[in-house]
Structures are given as C-alpha cells and as structure tokens.
Amino acid sequence: MAKILMSNLNKDAKNRSLISVPLSGYPSGQLHAEHTLEQYKLYAQMLDSHSNRFDSLNKFFLTLNAAMISGLLLLIKENIDIGLIGYLALITLLSVICFVWWVALKSSRHLTTVKYEVLEELEELLPIRPFNYEWYNKMKSGNIYLRIQVTLQWIPWFIMVLYIILGIVMVSKVS
C-alpha cells in the first residue's frame, strides 16, 4: 500500500513546480511580488512551527525516557522482582519507544531538509535571499546544524543500549 502511495506521489511530483501561476498570469508585477512575499512569510512561519514541533517531540521523548530510566534504577535499587518475562517485556517496550523516537527524528530531519530547500527556491523569486545568505555564507553550508541533527538521531540508540544494559543487570539479579 505504501509503495502505491509513494509511486502516485512521485508521479504527481513530476507534474508539480514551485510556481503555479507565472508572472504573466498576474494582473500586475506588483501584485505578483506581494503574493510571493506573503507566501514566503507564511512558509517561513510554517518552518518555524515545524522546528517548534521537533523541539516538543524531543522534549517529550527525553522526559519519558528519563522517567523510565529512573524507574528502572529504582527497580534495581529496591530489588523489586518482576520476573524474567516482566524484565524482558519492559526492556522490549522501552526499546520500541526508542525506535519510534528515532524514526520520528529521522522523519523530522528529512522534512526539515525539504522545507529548507523549498524556502531557498522561494527566495529565488525575491529581491534578497536572507536565508540562503545566512545558511551558506555565515554558517558555512549549514554543517553545524546538520551535525546537531545527526547527533540527535543517535540519542535514542544510546538510550536503547542503556536499557539493554540495565535489563542485563536486572535479569542477572533474578538468576
């Protein structure tokens, strides 16, 4: 099903371009410029909203995992025995949560990249290109930002390894 949807999406993408109404289709060049600027502002706001959602997503998963790690450490400290199957189920569930977090981060990173590319294309229609200038001239192609995004993607895997280590500790106490 997903392949069919992506196939249809790719077919549609071939017929799409950033500009739906060329300058010649507008009553005046001034109106075209105003509409382009307004759409640029709206898109920049959407990009900002996406960044805020990304931050909220990270805060949610970090908080959830911090609470879970605290709970696991409490189980170990208090010698609370939930049995081998209980430990395995708990560690599996927590690992799945980390995997979902990683998928969400990866998806968000891809969407962010695409949104920035569209913003760059929109800027080509404007008299100045502040985002493009900032990104490529001041941030040296955005390498710092991209490294942070890539680094963030490793956090769920590190936490998952921590869960597995804590799981081994808990299971060894049962044996």
C-alpha positions as CSV (number, residue, x, y, z in Angstrom):
1,M,0.0,0.0,0.0
2,A,2.8,2.4,1.0
3,K,4.6,1.7,-2.3
4,I,1.5,2.5,-4.3
5,L,1.1,5.8,-2.4
6,M,4.7,6.7,-2.9
7,S,4.5,5.8,-6.6
8,N,1.5,8.0,-7.1
9,L,3.2,10.8,-5.1
10,N,6.3,10.5,-7.3
11,K,4.1,10.7,-10.5
12,D,2.4,13.8,-9.1
13,A,5.7,15.4,-8.2
14,K,6.9,15.3,-11.8
15,N,3.9,17.5,-12.7
16,R,4.5,20.0,-10.0
17,S,6.7,23.0,-9.7
18,L,7.1,25.7,-7.1
19,I,5.4,28.4,-9.3
20,S,1.8,27.6,-10.1
21,V,0.9,31.0,-11.6
22,P,3.7,32.7,-13.6
23,L,4.2,36.4,-13.6
24,S,2.5,36.6,-17.0
25,G,-0.7,35.3,-15.3
26,Y,-0.9,38.2,-12.8
27,P,-2.7,41.5,-13.5
28,S,0.4,43.3,-12.3
29,G,4.0,42.6,-11.3
30,Q,3.5,44.4,-8.0
31,L,0.6,42.0,-7.1
32,H,2.8,39.0,-8.0
33,A,5.6,40.3,-5.8
34,E,3.3,41.0,-2.9
35,H,1.8,37.5,-3.1
36,T,5.2,35.9,-3.4
37,L,6.4,37.8,-0.3
38,E,3.3,36.8,1.7
39,Q,3.7,33.2,0.7
40,Y,7.4,33.3,1.7
41,K,6.5,34.7,5.1
42,L,3.8,32.1,5.6
43,Y,6.2,29.3,4.6
44,A,8.9,30.7,6.9
45,Q,6.4,30.6,9.7
46,M,5.5,27.0,8.9
47,L,9.2,26.1,9.0
48,D,9.4,27.8,12.4
49,S,6.3,25.8,13.6
50,H,7.9,22.6,12.4
51,S,11.1,23.4,14.4
52,N,8.9,24.0,17.5
53,R,7.2,20.6,17.0
54,F,10.6,19.0,16.6
55,D,11.7,20.5,19.9
56,S,8.5,19.4,21.6
57,L,8.9,15.9,20.2
58,N,12.4,15.7,21.6
59,K,11.4,17.1,25.0
60,F,8.6,14.5,25.2
61,F,10.8,11.6,24.5
62,L,13.7,12.8,26.6
63,T,11.3,13.3,29.6
64,L,9.6,9.9,29.0
65,N,13.0,8.1,28.8
66,A,14.4,10.0,31.9
67,A,11.4,8.8,33.9
68,M,11.7,5.2,32.6
69,I,15.5,5.1,33.4
70,S,14.7,6.4,36.9
71,G,12.0,3.7,37.2
72,L,14.5,1.0,36.1
73,L,17.1,2.2,38.5
74,L,14.5,2.2,41.3
75,L,13.6,-1.4,40.5
76,I,17.3,-2.3,40.7
77,K,18.0,-0.3,43.9
78,E,14.9,-1.7,45.7
79,N,15.5,-5.2,44.4
80,I,11.9,-5.4,43.1
81,D,11.5,-8.6,41.2
82,I,9.1,-8.6,38.2
83,G,10.4,-11.9,36.9
84,L,12.4,-12.7,33.8
85,I,9.4,-12.3,31.4
86,G,8.5,-9.0,33.1
87,Y,12.0,-7.6,32.6
88,L,12.2,-8.8,29.0
89,A,8.8,-7.3,28.2
90,L,9.7,-4.0,29.9
91,I,13.1,-3.7,28.1
92,T,11.4,-4.6,24.8
93,L,8.7,-2.0,25.3
94,L,11.3,0.7,26.2
95,S,13.5,-0.3,23.2
96,V,10.4,0.1,20.9
97,I,9.8,3.5,22.3
98,C,13.4,4.5,21.5
99,F,13.0,3.1,18.0
100,V,9.8,5.1,17.5
101,W,11.7,8.2,18.7
102,W,14.5,7.5,16.2
103,V,12.0,7.1,13.3
104,A,10.3,10.4,14.3
105,L,13.6,12.2,14.4
106,K,14.7,10.8,11.1
107,S,11.4,11.7,9.5
108,S,11.5,15.2,11.0
109,R,15.1,15.7,9.8
110,H,14.0,14.8,6.2
111,L,11.0,17.1,6.4
112,T,13.2,19.9,7.7
113,T,15.6,19.4,4.8
114,V,12.8,19.5,2.2
115,K,11.3,22.6,3.8
116,Y,14.6,24.5,3.7
117,E,15.0,23.5,0.1
118,V,11.6,24.9,-0.8
119,L,12.4,28.1,1.2
120,E,15.5,28.5,-0.9
121,E,13.5,28.1,-4.1
122,L,11.0,30.7,-2.8
123,E,13.9,33.1,-2.1
124,E,15.0,32.9,-5.8
125,L,11.8,34.8,-6.5
126,L,12.6,37.6,-4.1
127,P,14.9,40.6,-4.5
128,I,17.0,39.5,-1.5
129,R,17.8,36.0,-0.1
130,P,18.5,36.3,3.6
131,F,18.0,32.6,4.5
132,N,20.3,31.5,1.7
133,Y,22.9,34.1,2.6
134,E,22.8,33.1,6.3
135,W,22.9,29.4,5.6
136,Y,25.6,29.2,3.0
137,N,27.8,32.3,3.8
138,K,27.5,32.7,7.5
139,M,27.0,29.1,8.6
140,K,29.4,27.6,6.0
141,S,26.7,25.4,4.3
142,G,24.9,24.6,7.4
143,N,27.3,21.9,8.5
144,I,26.9,22.8,12.2
145,Y,23.1,22.5,12.1
146,L,23.3,19.2,10.2
147,R,25.8,17.7,12.6
148,I,23.4,18.6,15.5
149,Q,20.5,16.9,13.8
150,V,22.6,13.8,13.1
151,T,23.9,13.7,16.7
152,L,20.3,13.9,18.0
153,Q,19.5,10.8,16.0
154,W,22.0,8.8,18.0
155,I,20.4,9.6,21.4
156,P,17.6,7.1,21.1
157,W,20.1,4.3,20.2
158,F,22.3,5.2,23.2
159,I,19.3,5.1,25.5
160,M,18.3,1.8,24.0
161,V,21.7,0.4,24.7
162,L,21.4,1.7,28.3
163,Y,18.1,-0.1,28.6
164,I,19.6,-3.3,27.4
165,I,22.5,-3.0,29.9
166,L,20.0,-2.2,32.7
167,G,18.0,-5.2,31.6
168,I,21.0,-7.5,31.8
169,V,21.7,-6.1,35.3
170,M,18.1,-6.8,36.4
171,V,18.0,-10.3,34.8
172,S,21.3,-11.2,36.5
173,K,19.8,-10.3,39.8
174,V,16.9,-12.7,39.2
175,S,19.2,-15.6,38.3
